[in-house]
Every structure is written in structure tokens, then in C-alpha cells.
Amino acid sequence: MARSDIAIRAAREGDLPALVAIANHYIEHTHAMFTTELQTVEGRKTWFDIYGAGR
């Protein structure tokens, strides 16, 4: 992938499934997260409503 193919933008609500999948990977396979409980899209929606979408 060329650098010109990368776009950085604020997260959107539609990104939540991918964000949760990434977080859950690190919860299951590393010590990088400060939790051992897997996340759900529904559970992260409340967090996203407060902190996401460019806030």
C-alpha cells in the first residue's frame, strides 16, 4: 500500500465492529489492554457516543 492510499479520519459509528474486533484481539492475546473482559459493539456504543465522532 502506498502512503498516498492511507487516509486518517475521525472514527464513525459504523467503525465500531472493527474497533471492537481489534480491541478484543489484544485483550485475548496480549497484556496491552487493562481489562480481561471482551468488549461488545453494544457496550462500546455508549463510550463512542461520549468520546467518539470527533469529540
C-alpha positions as CSV (number, residue, x, y, z in Angstrom):
1,M,0.0,0.0,0.0
2,A,1.4,3.3,-1.0
3,R,1.4,6.1,1.6
4,S,-1.0,8.1,-0.6
5,D,-3.6,5.3,-0.1
6,I,-3.8,6.0,3.6
7,A,-6.5,8.4,4.9
8,I,-6.8,9.4,8.5
9,R,-10.3,10.5,9.7
10,A,-12.3,10.6,12.8
11,A,-14.0,7.3,13.7
12,R,-17.6,6.8,12.7
13,E,-20.2,4.7,14.5
14,G,-20.0,2.2,11.6
15,D,-16.4,1.6,12.5
16,L,-17.4,0.1,15.9
17,P,-17.4,-3.5,14.8
18,A,-13.8,-3.2,13.5
19,L,-12.6,-1.3,16.5
20,V,-14.1,-3.9,18.9
21,A,-12.6,-6.7,16.9
22,I,-9.1,-5.0,17.2
23,A,-9.5,-4.4,20.9
24,N,-10.7,-7.9,21.6
25,H,-7.7,-9.4,19.7
26,Y,-5.4,-7.5,22.1
27,I,-7.5,-8.4,25.1
28,E,-7.3,-12.1,24.2
29,H,-3.7,-12.3,23.0
30,T,-1.6,-9.7,24.8
31,H,-1.2,-7.7,28.0
32,A,-1.7,-4.4,26.3
33,M,-5.2,-3.8,27.5
34,F,-6.2,-3.0,31.1
35,T,-9.1,-5.4,31.0
36,T,-9.7,-9.1,30.6
37,E,-13.3,-8.8,29.6
38,L,-14.1,-8.9,25.9
39,Q,-15.9,-5.9,24.5
40,T,-19.2,-5.8,22.5
41,V,-20.3,-3.3,19.9
42,E,-23.4,-2.5,22.1
43,G,-21.2,-1.9,25.1
44,R,-18.8,0.3,23.2
45,K,-21.6,2.4,21.6
46,T,-22.2,4.2,24.9
47,W,-18.4,5.0,25.1
48,F,-18.4,6.1,21.5
49,D,-21.4,8.4,22.0
50,I,-19.4,10.2,24.7
51,Y,-15.9,10.2,23.3
52,G,-16.2,9.3,19.6
53,A,-17.1,11.2,16.4
54,G,-14.5,13.9,16.8
55,R,-15.2,14.8,20.4
